[in-house]
Amino acid sequence: MNQKTISDYSEFQLIDKIIKKIPDFIQTDIIVNKGDDAAIFKPQANSLVVTSIDSFVENVHWNPSKQSYYHAGWKIINAAVSDIAAMGAHATYLTIACNLKKKLYYKDFVQLINGIRDACKELKINLIGGNLTSSNVNAITVSALGEIQKNNRNIKIMQRNNASIGDKILLSGPIGGAAAGRKLLKKEKINKTNNKMIKIFNQPKARTDIGEIIAQEGVKCAIDVSDGLLQDLLHICHASKVNAEIQLQEIPLYTEAIKTFGLTQAQKMALHGGEDYELLFTANNRTIDRLKRKYIPLHVIGSIKEINKKKQRSNISLIEKDKITLITKNHGWEHF
């Protein structure tokens, strides 16, 4: 029997499926919800609204022969919300535009919606609207909204251009697991012991648990590790007009990645792999002490240095024992 595709259903039947599958997970100030021409919500008093947008394109950001549509749905939500966390904001709402091939199997469409639903539930964020249309390629675009509370007229925002000379460079957790999982998925035979890395790749978790907290405790500069440690750190360096120095042996890695690929490969995947969505941030010693008292997970991997005024271009000194490698160009994920 032939499997049904989404072309067997009307646009409104598919939209109705989305609305029924994805209920509201938290009490909010939504005035007009999904299902109307537009959504209306009332921001909290004394808050700023933060917004970001992310796209997931088939065979660019996910491979349907290796990853399920469930995982695609989960991942795009976390990727979008991760940007909100990196600004020190509390994620509140999402809107989604789904551009889908008419020949997409209906069961895959349902899996996509299930992944979106479960990610929204996990992150405690509401989907309040979107759009659905046919396309020559499957692509999902998510717009995420968040809020930053004003505290005694102080606005605690984390930005890439706020790194200061003398700051320590920190990571919120181990990296390289997603790159290891991606590499394993390319292999035909996968050992059960590798499931953790594959899950990290398929189901990353935005660090909404700490993003808002570290901003309130004094962290002024942060970015999420989406394109690779070196590339994302260079973004900070260029925006802040500083240099960076990091110790290779201090970068937190996954034990499973080291056991499977060896230390050198695990380090390379951490430096260049991306899609871990851990937070990379800078902070002075006083702020670090406050974070430790709050039991915030952190790993110091280096420090911010003054830029050479004559060269006018930021760089990273990657130190491995007595060897220093100068990083001046991006070495991570490219979307084009």
C-alpha positions in Angstrom: 0.0 0.0 0.0 1.3 3.4 -0.9 2.1 5.7 1.9 0.3 9.0 2.1 2.2 12.2 1.5 1.2 15.7 2.7 -0.2 16.4 -0.7 -3.1 14.0 0.3 -4.2 16.6 2.9 -5.2 20.2 2.6 -3.2 23.1 4.0 -5.8 23.6 6.7 -5.8 19.9 7.7 -2.0 20.1 8.1 -2.2 23.3 10.1 -4.9 21.8 12.3 -2.7 18.8 13.0 0.1 21.2 14.1 -2.3 23.1 16.4 -3.6 20.0 18.0 -0.2 18.4 18.4 1.4 21.4 20.0 -0.6 22.8 22.9 0.5 25.6 25.1 2.9 24.4 27.8 3.1 27.4 30.1 0.8 30.1 31.4 1.6 33.2 29.4 0.3 36.7 28.5 -0.9 35.6 25.0 -3.9 37.6 23.9 -4.4 36.1 20.4 -2.9 32.6 19.9 -1.9 30.5 16.9 -4.8 29.9 14.5 -5.5 33.5 13.7 -3.9 35.8 11.1 -1.3 36.8 13.7 -0.5 36.3 17.3 -0.6 39.0 20.0 1.2 38.8 23.3 1.8 41.3 26.1 5.5 41.5 27.3 6.1 41.5 31.0 6.4 44.9 32.6 10.0 46.4 32.7 11.3 44.0 30.1 13.1 44.1 26.7 12.0 41.8 23.9 14.8 39.8 22.2 14.3 38.0 18.8 16.4 35.7 16.7 15.7 33.6 13.6 17.2 30.3 12.3 16.6 28.1 9.2 17.1 24.4 8.8 17.4 23.2 5.2 17.3 19.6 4.2 20.7 18.2 3.0 22.4 21.4 4.4 21.6 21.2 8.1 20.2 17.7 8.3 20.4 14.5 6.2 17.1 12.7 6.1 18.8 9.4 5.2 20.7 9.6 8.5 18.5 11.7 10.8 14.8 11.4 11.4 12.3 14.2 10.9 11.7 14.1 14.7 15.3 15.0 15.3 15.2 17.8 12.7 12.2 19.3 14.6 13.9 19.0 17.9 17.1 20.4 16.7 15.8 23.5 14.9 13.9 24.6 18.0 16.9 24.2 20.3 19.2 26.0 17.8 16.9 29.0 17.7 16.3 29.2 21.4 20.1 28.8 22.0 20.6 32.2 20.5 18.1 33.7 23.0 20.0 32.1 25.9 23.3 33.4 24.6 21.9 37.0 25.0 21.0 36.4 28.6 17.3 36.3 27.8 14.4 34.1 28.9 12.8 32.4 25.9 9.1 33.0 25.7 7.5 32.3 22.2 8.2 30.8 18.8 6.8 31.2 15.3 7.6 28.6 12.6 7.5 28.7 8.8 7.5 25.2 7.2 8.4 25.0 3.5 7.8 21.4 2.6 7.9 19.1 -0.5 4.4 17.9 -1.5 5.9 14.4 -1.7 7.0 14.4 1.9 5.4 11.4 3.6 2.7 12.3 6.1 4.2 10.1 8.8 7.5 12.1 8.4 5.5 15.3 8.7 3.9 14.0 11.9 7.4 13.1 13.2 8.6 16.6 12.5 5.8 18.1 14.4 6.4 15.6 17.3 10.0 16.7 17.5 9.0 20.4 17.6 6.3 19.6 20.2 8.7 17.7 22.5 11.4 20.4 22.2 8.9 23.1 23.1 7.7 21.1 26.1 11.3 20.5 27.3 12.2 24.2 27.0 8.8 25.4 28.4 8.2 27.7 25.4 5.0 28.2 23.4 4.5 28.1 19.7 2.2 31.0 18.9 2.0 31.0 15.1 3.6 30.2 11.7 3.2 29.5 8.1 3.0 26.4 5.9 3.7 26.2 2.1 4.9 23.9 -0.5 8.5 24.1 -1.8 11.1 22.4 -3.9 13.2 21.7 -0.8 12.2 20.9 2.8 13.2 23.9 5.0 12.0 25.0 8.4 12.5 28.6 9.7 12.0 29.4 13.4 11.7 32.9 14.9 12.4 32.8 18.6 11.3 35.5 21.1 12.6 36.2 24.5 12.6 38.8 27.3 15.3 40.4 29.4 14.0 41.8 32.7 15.2 45.2 33.8 16.5 45.1 37.3 16.6 48.5 39.1 17.0 50.2 35.7 20.0 47.9 34.9 19.8 45.9 31.7 21.9 42.8 31.8 22.5 41.9 28.2 25.3 39.5 27.0 26.8 40.6 23.7 29.8 39.5 21.5 31.4 43.0 21.7 31.7 43.1 25.5 34.8 41.0 26.1 37.4 42.9 28.2 41.1 42.5 28.4 42.0 40.2 31.3 38.7 38.3 31.2 38.9 34.6 31.4 37.3 32.5 28.6 34.9 29.9 29.8 32.7 27.1 28.5 29.5 25.9 30.1 30.2 22.2 29.3 32.1 19.7 27.1 32.1 20.2 23.4 32.9 18.0 20.3 30.2 15.5 21.1 27.9 16.7 18.3 30.7 16.5 15.7 31.6 13.0 17.0 27.9 11.9 16.6 27.8 13.4 13.1 30.9 11.5 12.1 29.5 8.2 13.5 26.2 8.6 11.6 28.2 8.5 8.4 29.3 5.0 9.3 27.2 2.0 8.4 27.8 0.1 11.6 27.2 2.0 14.9 28.2 0.5 18.2 25.7 0.9 21.0 28.4 2.6 23.2 28.3 5.5 20.7 24.6 6.3 21.2 25.4 9.1 23.6 27.3 11.1 21.0 24.7 10.5 18.4 22.0 11.7 20.8 24.1 14.8 21.5 24.1 15.5 17.7 20.5 14.6 17.2 19.0 16.1 20.3 21.2 19.0 21.6 19.9 21.1 24.5 19.9 24.9 24.5 21.4 26.2 27.7 18.3 28.0 28.8 19.1 26.7 32.3 22.0 29.1 32.8 21.9 31.8 30.1 19.7 34.2 32.1 21.5 33.4 35.4 25.0 34.1 34.2 23.9 37.4 32.7 22.3 38.5 36.0 25.5 37.5 37.8 27.6 39.8 35.7 28.6 38.0 32.5 28.6 40.6 29.7 29.9 38.7 26.7 28.7 35.3 25.4 27.9 33.3 22.3 26.6 29.8 21.8 28.9 27.2 20.3 27.0 26.5 17.0 29.7 26.9 14.4 32.8 25.5 16.2 34.8 26.8 19.2 37.5 28.7 17.2 35.0 30.3 14.8 32.6 31.4 17.5 35.5 32.7 19.7 36.8 34.7 16.7 33.3 36.3 16.4 33.8 37.5 20.0 37.4 38.7 19.3 36.4 40.6 16.1 33.4 42.2 17.7 35.3 43.2 20.9 38.5 44.1 19.1 40.6 41.8 21.3 42.8 38.8 20.9 42.3 35.5 22.7 44.6 32.8 24.2 43.3 29.3 24.9 44.9 26.2 26.3 44.1 23.1 24.2 44.3 20.7 27.2 41.8 22.8 29.2 39.0 22.4 26.6 36.4 20.0 28.1 35.8 16.9 26.0 33.5 13.9 26.0 35.2 10.7 27.3 33.2 8.7 24.6 34.7 10.9 21.8 38.2 10.3 23.1 37.7 6.5 23.4 36.2 6.3 19.9 38.4 8.6 17.9 41.4 9.3 20.1 42.4 12.5 21.9 43.8 14.4 18.9 40.6 13.8 16.8 38.4 14.6 19.8 40.2 17.9 20.2 39.8 18.7 16.5 36.1 18.0 16.6 35.8 20.3 19.7 37.7 23.1 17.9 35.9 22.9 14.6 32.8 20.8 14.9 30.0 23.0 16.3 26.4 22.2 17.0 27.1 21.6 20.7 25.1 24.8 21.8 27.1 25.1 25.0 27.7 28.7 26.0 31.1 30.3 25.4 31.6 33.4 27.5 34.1 35.7 29.2 34.1 36.9 32.8 36.4 38.5 35.3 37.5 36.7 38.5 34.9 38.4 40.7 32.1 37.3 38.4 33.5 33.7 38.2 33.5 33.5 42.0 29.8 34.5 41.9 29.0 31.9 39.3 30.8 29.2 41.4 28.7 30.1 44.4 25.6 29.6 42.2 27.0 26.2 41.2 27.0 27.2 37.5 29.0 24.7 35.5 32.1 26.3 34.0 35.4 25.4 32.5 38.2 28.1 32.2 40.0 27.5 28.9 41.9 30.7 28.3 41.9 34.5 28.6 41.3 37.7 26.6 44.4 39.6 25.5 45.0 43.1 24.1 45.0 43.3 20.3 48.1 44.3 18.4 47.1 47.8 17.3 49.4 47.7 14.2 47.8 44.5 12.8 44.3 45.7 13.4 43.0 42.1 13.1 42.0 39.8 16.0 43.5 36.3 16.4 43.5 33.4 18.8 46.7 31.8 20.2 46.0 28.1 20.5 48.6 26.7 23.0 49.5 23.0 23.2 52.3 22.5 25.7 55.2 24.5 24.1 53.5 24.9 20.7 51.5 28.0 19.8 49.3 28.0 16.7 47.9 31.4 15.6 44.3 31.3 14.4 43.3 34.2 12.2 40.6 32.8 9.9 37.3 30.9 10.5 37.7 27.2 10.8 34.1 26.1 11.5 30.7 25.4 10.0 29.9 27.4 6.9 26.2 27.8 5.9 27.0 28.6 2.3 
